[in-house]
Amino acid sequence: MLLTIDIGNTQIVSGVFDGQTLRSSWRLATDHTKTADEYGIVFASLIRESGIQAQDIHGNIISSVVPPLTPTIESMIETFFQHSPLIVSPDFPFGLTLEYANPQEIGTDRLVNAAAAFASYRTHLIIVDFGTATTFCTVTEDGRYLGGAIAPGIKSAADALHHHTAKLPNVELTRPKSVIGTDTTSSIQSGLIFGYAGLVDAMVTRIEQEIGRSTKVVATGGLAPILAPISRTIQEIRPSLTLEGLELLYRRITSQ
């Protein structure tokens, strides 16, 4: 079995694959203060509770956009699972031509998402990832990664409203009953949820106009299930897209 780990700024998403089947997956809060041993205890417990034995994990692969935390997770894997993990870099076999001024600047999670989506659909794509940042990645049907856009994530925007205003509360990120909020909480929820759905639709429309054709629009990330039903342009939700991409890359690397 394969343990896949995506280290993000807000959450660490991980999952165990049996072959190409995702057996179990988890989301943890990213915590810079945890040691390798503390993370090891958490991962070992989650895996055990899923009915999987640590000795059944034969390989590991990590994608990270939090460089200071990468060695901690790497050390955890080496200690608790007795493997040296693969660490995704822009030099991995994504199956894409990276048309980016400096590919080293691209977050590996964006590349992993693009690799997984292109392998699945083989068509013109826009991948929207609702994470700490809301990112858009554009891929052509012949596998050219054109680039995309980065906007503040919904949670980041909500936190900014709360921390930089005197009277606005921190709200739960759920869809309100109507666009017109009737109290402060529902007004903030409306601005965030419907506002970001509008942001997505506007960005997708502009990207499609720029490349001169329609695309398949795929959404991933923790808030995708909330935003996708409101968006006019998102066509499919792939909650585990990043983990699927990590499994794909591990297969490609180990079969070389």
Stockholm file with secondary structure:
# STOCKHOLM 1.0

chainA/1-256         MLLTIDIGNTQIVSGVFDGQTLRSSWRLATDHTKTADEYGIVFASLIRESGIQAQDIHGNIISSVVPPLTPTIESMIETFFQHSPLIVSPDFPFGLTLEYANPQEIGTDRLVNAAAAFASYRTHLIIVDFGTATTFCTVTEDGRYLGGAIAPGIKSAADALHHHTAKLPNVELTRPKSVIGTDTTSSIQSGLIFGYAGLVDAMVTRIEQEIGRSTKVVATGGLAPILAPISRTIQEIRPSLTLEGLELLYRRITSQ
#=GR chainA/1-256 SS CEEEEEECSSEEEEEEEETTEEEEEEEEECCTTCCHHHHHHHHHHHHHHTTCCGGGCCEEEEEESCGGGHHHHHHHHHHHTCCCCEECCTTSCCSSEECSSCGGGSCHHHHHHHHHHHHHHCSCEEEEEESSEEEEEEECTTCEEEEEEEEECHHHHHHHHHHSSSSCCCCCCCCCSCSSCSSHHHHHHHHHHHHHHHHHHHHHHHHHHHHTSCCEEEEESTTHHHHTTTCSSCCEECTTHHHHHHHHHHHHHHTC
#=GC SS_cons         CEEEEEECSSEEEEEEEETTEEEEEEEEECCTTCCHHHHHHHHHHHHHHTTCCGGGCCEEEEEESCGGGHHHHHHHHHHHTCCCCEECCTTSCCSSEECSSCGGGSCHHHHHHHHHHHHHHCSCEEEEEESSEEEEEEECTTCEEEEEEEEECHHHHHHHHHHSSSSCCCCCCCCCSCSSCSSHHHHHHHHHHHHHHHHHHHHHHHHHHHHTSCCEEEEESTTHHHHTTTCSSCCEECTTHHHHHHHHHHHHHHTC
//
